[in-house]
Amino acid sequence: MTKTKSKDGTFTFQAEVARLLQLMVHSVYSERDVFLRELISNAADACDKLRYAAITKAELLKDDPGLRISIHGDPDAKTLTVADNGIGMGRAELIDNLGTVARSGTKAFLDKAEKQGDSPSLIGQFGVGFYSAFMIADRVEVVSRAAGSKQAHIWSSDGSGGFDVERAPKVRADEVARGTMVILHLKDDALEFLKEEELARIVRAYSDHVPFQIDLVTEKDGKEERRQLNSASALWTRPKSEIAPEQYNEFYHHTAGQFDEPALTIHYTAEGRNEYRVLLFIPSMRPFDLYDPARAGRVRLYVRRVFIADDANLLPSWLRFVRGVIDSEDMPLNISREMLQNNPIVAAIRKAVANRVLSELTKCADKEPDKFNTIWEAFGPVIKEGLYEDPERRDELFKAVRFKTTKSEDWRTLGDYVADLRENQTSIYYLNGESLDQLRASPQLEGFAARGIEVLLLSDPVDNFWVTTALGFDGKPFQSISQGEADLSAIAPLDEKAKPKEEDATDAAVAKVVGRLKTVLADAVSDVRVSKRLVDSPACLVAGAGGPDRGLDKLLEKQAAATGVSPVLEINAGHPLVLALKGGGKGSGAGKKKGSPDFDDLAWLLLDEARILDGLAPADPAKFSERVNRLVLSGLGGGRRKS
């Protein structure tokens, strides 16, 4: 990020902000009145922060204890002002908070916004609500005084690429004893936002739940009059029977900063040893920071309706997509962020709420499968992190997790899988890979498909890890089909024609081919053997019985953490390509029949084909191309290899 400053206090926006402002004005928002919600939300956060700071510094609230938000329209000046008496900002905070987008997803947001055009759902995912003011204003001024400070500063910009920050002259500074005042100089096509009834409508629609009084300020006969526009009650403290779905949705928009509709709402009061209120939402679309390396949660902690923190880690990381509020009646108000990690009340709440969320997910999966599928498609890979990280809840999680399998295009449960086990099947089989398409095309599935054995298709990176720690489900162990030898002889094929011939594995010519392949490919594979799992393909790669399976080994290899153990090459003794090896030469072109491919070439092509089917590139693309060309020319009678 680069800022430039001249003597008069002029700064340039972060490069992404300049792009953002243009998008904001022209394409991102479709309903312009949402700007007021964004400014009110910022003001409410400022009041929350001051109330928390005043726990240890009561003097910050002494002169003006009533926290509130004010809206004032001036038709003559064509300005709309949104003010609060919250925590306020100093000069440096004005520069940092309003001159940059303080989220790592800025570039991703811009790219997505430019592709999708008019998409109001985007804005809430990236925390850039303040800039929506430029949709209705051609100039924005922010006058702010930090709580306890003697100085006030003015931030101003027309949104064209830069902003000014200067110390407020006394007449302007006196307007803000504490907090922040945002003055919007309205565009000519936005003057309807000066109408009292329009402002009241927007506040009731979007911000009725804000737990601070929102006043509409007017002047009559030279006197200031205030009219409260919102109910100013914390929504989570009200009975469920008194709350309409629209109010839940708007509160979700306020707390989550998103514009989608919540897929699931969880609202209850816990009583007993610990008393607390919970209002949580499971989104219907992924937040932009779902895979942020910090994997931090976004549930706000309140203590007796006083805001404490929005990053208290009140839920395990595999539930980090959950948004909302938890309000404790028991915790001390002066609890620090450091103490939160070791506080026994927090630990008890964390455990109980996680169990409740998981219970609600399981209940939704059973009673509303379509709704749950929406949740799973958005957050399934994250929920499955719990299978690896949270063994205490693994059995309960197994009831909720869903899988794609070889049996159906629809989501399947482990219960469904076990109910459909073939006779004599004792394991739950799975195959790891990078995508469902790649997995469905894997030759390793052939023997299982021939016997009607269902295989779990695991395409999320976390799948490579949880299967290594999970003992099994319903007494059936998990077993990778890409590791070790697949002895399926106890399970009858659906079609006897698909069963490999017994003599193929012991045929002397096949044994000779296996021996020669081991010699030629000694540097590339750890072993060569006749496969019990192949039906149609000539070869496949599998992992040895010890160590990671093929899926995990490939993942580690990409992260430069490969185990260094070469894979095993399995061959289909009845495939024409392998039969050609049985009749091939002695290698390196010696003793070949005229027109026969060279054994070495066929051996390496067999391995490269197995690598390609395994989702990998040939080890040496140039040599792969040469071998293919030689074989094609040989087949056409147009070329012979020169010794």
Buried (B, 14 or more C-beta within 10 A) or exposed (E): EEBEEEEEBBBBBBEBBBBBBBBBBEBBBEEBBBBBBBBBBBBBBBBBBBBBBBBEEEEBBEEBEEBBBBBBBEEEEBBBBBBBBBBBBBBEBBBBBBBBBEBEBBEBBBEBBEEEEEBEBBBBBBBBBBBBBBBBBBBBBBBBBBBEBEEBBBBBBBBEEBBBBBEBEEEBBEBBEBBBBBBBBBBEEBBEBBEEEBBBEBBBBBBBBBBBBBBBBBEEEEEEEEEEBBBBBBBBBBEEEEBEEEBBBBBBBBBBBBBBBBBBBBBBBBEEEBEBBBBBBBBBBBBBBBEEEEBEBBBBBBBEBBBBBBBBBBBBBBBBBBBBBBBBBEBEBEBEEEEBEEBEBBEBBBEBBBEBBBBBBBEBBEEBBEBBBBBBBBBBBBBBBBBBBBBEBBEBBBBBBBBBBBBEEEBBBBEBBBEBBBEEBEBBBBBBBBEEEBBBEBBBBBBBBBBBBBBBBBBBBBBBBBBEEBEEBEEBEBBBBBBBBBEBEEBBBEEEEBBBEEEBBEBEEBEEBBEBBBEBBEEBBBBBBBBBBBBEBBBBBBBBEEEBBBBBBBBBEEEEEEEEEBBBBBBBBBBEBBBBBEEBBEBBBEEBEEEBBBBBBBBBBBBBBBBEBBBBEBEEEEBBEBBBEBBEEBEEEEEBBEE
